[in-house]
Amino acid sequence: MCDKEVFVVKTATDRPTRVAADLMDAAAVEGARQSRSAKQQLDHWARVGRAVSAQTSAARRRVEAALAGELDERELSAEERVVFNAELDTSISEAARSIRFGEILAGRGVTTVALDEHGRLTRYHPDGTTSPLE
């Protein structure tokens, strides 16, 4: 997961906002394919997502029931599963960005390994000390 953010400001009618860097990068790639700027692609995706989310059809209610665990995902149609998987992927990505797994594990006495701010593989000990891996 990428937690870096970039600022997006294009016109006087837009509001400055932060966008996750991975989304901006993906929008730039897809926007180039669609003859749109990265900002235009983000706007497009947001509008499509808003329209899909606003649907209160039976299919949408079935997807929401599956997301809530009230309906087995295998009972969804192929089209409903596409929306279900997109919603689930987004929820997991958002949750992963906000959870501090290292802190949680350290609180449980677990030593973890991750990249430090310089990109070096480092052990993080529960007592707060670190040691680089060779």
Secondary structure, DSSP 8 states (H G I E B T S, - for coil): ----EEEE--STTS--EEEEHHHHHHHHHHHHHTT--HHHHHHHHHHHHHHHHH--SHHHHHHHHHHTTSS-GGGS-HHHHHHHHHHHHHHHHHHHHH--HHHHHHHTT--EEEE-TTS-EEEE-TTS-EEE--
